[in-house]
Amino acid sequence: MRECGNETLTEISYLVLLAFYRPNHGYGVMQFLEECTHGRVRPGAGTLYGAVNTLIKKGWIALYDRDERRKTYLITDKGKEILEKEVGRLKQNLILGQQIMKGGRG
């Protein structure tokens, strides 16, 4: 992932950001990923916490609450901006793919 304005997210970063649109913790994110992808995405703890740490460093999620057992995070305004751009990029790619597959030139 690059820090420039044309950020392209990995699938795991994209899904984890979505999971933090509401306050969430690590186990909750793992459940969200499994449910929303119908079991297709099941990251190990190391992969998930690596993604979370990266998103924290980039300022895309921030600590929302902390108790004795877990930390809860929430997406930041910067994270929402990045996610909105990524959704737009994915929409453009979907439209292009559909046009080409229907015999168009794109």
N, C-alpha and C positions, 0 to 999 in steps of 0.2 A: 504494500500500500504506500502511496506517495502522499506527501503533505500539500501538494499543489491544489489548485481549484478544480481540477478534473480528476477527482478521487474515484477510483474503481474499487469497490469493496469485494472482499472474498465472500463466498456464500455464508460462511460461519459468522463473519462480522456483520453482515446484513441482517441475518436472523437474530443475532444477539442484540443488536440495536433495537429491533422490533420488540424483543422480549422486555426491554427496559422502558417501553413507553408507559408502563406502570411500574411502580416500585417493585423490585424483584431481587431475589438472591440466587446464588449459584444453583441450588437444587431446583428452584422454581424455573430457572432458565432451561435446565436440562429437560424438565417435564414439558415446557413450552415447545422446545425444539422437536422433541419426539412426537408430541401431539400434532403440531401444525404441519409437520412433514410426513405424517403417517408412518413414523418409524424410520424414514429414509436417512435422517440426520440424527446420529447418536454420538456426539463427541465424548471422548474420554475427559476425565476431570482436568488433566494437564492441558489439553487443547482448549477447553472452555476457559480455564483460569488464565491461560496465556492470552486469549482473545480479550477477556475482561481487562487484564492489565494493560494491554495495548490501547483499548478504548479509553481507559482512565488517563493514560499518558497523553493521548491526543486531545483530551478534554471533551470527549463525546458522551461520556457518562460520568456521573459524580456520585459520591457517597450520599445517600439519602437518610439512612438510619443505621444504627449499629446496636446490637445487644450482645449478650454473653456468647451466644451461639453462632450468630451470622451477621454479615454486612448486607445491607440492602442498597441497591443503586438505582438511579433514574437517569434517563437520557437528558442531555443538556440541550440548550437552544442550538449550539454548534452541531451537536449530533443530529438533531432534527433536520438542520439545513443539509448536512451531508446525505442523510437518508432520503430526503426529498429529491435531491439531485440524482441519486442512484436509481430511484424509482422512475424518474424521467428517462434516464439512460436505458434502463431495462425495457420501458415501454417502446422507445424508438427501435431497439433491437428486435422486439417482438413483432412490431409492425413490419419492419423490413423483412424479417423471416417469413411472415405470412404472405407478403406481397410476392416474394421470390418463389415461394413454394406453390403459389397459384399461377405461376408463369409470367409474372411481371418482372421488371428489371430493377425495382427498388427505387 
